[in-house]
Amino acid sequence: MSIRRRTRVAIVTLAILVLIGLLTSLGVIHHLRGARFVGTLSPIQVSTAQCVDMLSRSYSSENAHTTCRYASAGTWFRIEVRNVGHRMAYLKVCTVQGVDPSGGTLFVGAFPLVPGRIAGLPLDPGQTTAWTWFLARQDATDIPITTPGPVDHYQVRCPAIDYGRNVPI
């Protein structure tokens, strides 16, 4: 075999190995980057009448009134979650932590998503969902949370759930 032929074989072999390495790296990066949810939270004002109107769309009138009486002792929030990752995943719940100016935890509470969705809500990459819900004293730790006054900021954690092929129905 001539030197030129050996050189060409070596170059082609090296190019194939580099291509295989590049494709493998892209696959690993894609897998590792997966789905990632980023949540934001803002306290809002919701009157009892607004609460009943909002909840009556999903609940019976009696359940809406009962829930709104319970909610009147809490604080309402607007939660927005965006999938900033690279794959679809499911959102079931977000946890919020109220933090004071010195970095101490004032309270921790959970914001469940829409009831009736066992698997959660599927969010594709770039997709955003938002909802309004409340925290009352019984729903969170270390509070009375009737006013968000001492809170400097909120930390929101929304785990991305990847069921693979076994999505619960």
N, C-alpha and C positions, 0 to 999 in steps of 0.2 A: 504494500500500500504506500502510495507516495505521501510526502509531507503535506502537500496541499490537501489531499483527500483526508488525511488524519486531522488537519486543522479544521476543515469544514465539518467533519463528524464531531469534533470536540466543541465547536461553536454551536452547532445545532443541538447537541446534547445539553450544553450549558443553557441555551435559550429555553429548551423544554423544561429543564429543572427550575429555572427562574420563573417561568410561567406557572408551573405547578406550585411552587412556593408562594407566589403572589396570590393565586386563587385560593390556596389553603389559608393564607393570612386573612384574606377578605372574608372567608367563611367564618373563621374564628372571631374576627372583629365584629361581624354581623351578629353572631350568637352572643357574644359578651355584651354588646351594647343594648340588645333587647328593647323592651318597653320600659319607660320611666315616666311616672306621673309627677307633675308639679301642681300643687294646690295653693290657692290664695283664699283669704277669708276676710270679710268685712262685716262689722256689726251694722245692723239696719233696724229701723223702726217698723214694726208690724202691729197694727191695731187688732183687737179681738175680731172686729167685723171683717177685716182683710184676711185674717187667719181662717175664719170660718169659710169665707168665699174661696180661698185658695184650697183648703183641704176638702171642701165639699165636692171637688172635681174627682177626687180619688177615694174618698171615704163616705160612709153614710152620714147623714146630717147629725145623728146622735154622736157618732164617733168624732166627727169634726168639732162639735161643741165641747165634748169632753177633753179632747186633745188641746183645744185652744184655751180652755180654762187652766189646764196644766201649764201650757206655754206662757201664760200671762205672768207667771212668777219667774220667768227666765229671760234670756236675751236671744234675739233673733240674729241670724247671720246669713250672708250670701256667700256660698262656697262655689268656687270655679276650679275645675281640674282640667289640665291639658296633658295629653300624651306627647312628651317631647322626645320619646325614644324612636326606635326604628321598626317596631313590630306591634301588632295588635295585642292587647291584654285586657283583662276584665277589672273593673273597679267595683268594689263592694262597700267600702267604708273609708272615711278619712278620720284621722285623729288630730285634734287641735290642742295646742299647748299655749296658754296665755302666759306671757313672759313680762316681768316688771323691768323697770329701767336698769336694775343692777344685774339682770340675767336670771333672777330667781323665777321658779315656776309658781304661778298663781293658781292655775287649774289645768286639768287635762280632761277632755271630753271627746266623745265620738259622734260623728255625723254619718249615719247610715244613708245609703242611697235609696232609691225607690224600692218600697217593699214589693214582694212578689217575684223578684228576679233572683232566683237561687244562686245562679252563677255570677251575678253582678251585671254591670253594663259594659258591653264591649266598646273599647275606644281604639280606633285606628291611629296610626302615627299622625300627629298634627291635629287630631280631633280634640274638641273641647266640650265639656258638659258643665252645667251649672244648676244649682238648686238652692232653695231657701229652707232653712230649718233652724231649730232653736236648741239651746242648752238650758236646762233647769238645774237647780241645786242637786236633785237626785241623780242626774245624768252625768255629773262630772265630779272630780275629786277636788278637795281643797278650795271650796268656794263658798261664799255666796256670789253668784254671778248675775246679780240683778242690774249692775251697771258695769260697763267695760272700762270705767275711769282709770284704775291704776295700771291697766295693761299698756305696756310700751309697744309690743308687737306680738304677732301670733306666729307660731311655727305649725305648719300643716304637713302631715305625713299621710300619703295615700298610696298604699302598696299596690303594685301592679301584679295581678294574678295571671299566670300562664298555666292553663290547665292542660296544654298539649292537645291531645285528641280526646281527652276524657272530660269534656265540659258537662257539668251536671245540668239536668233538665229541670 
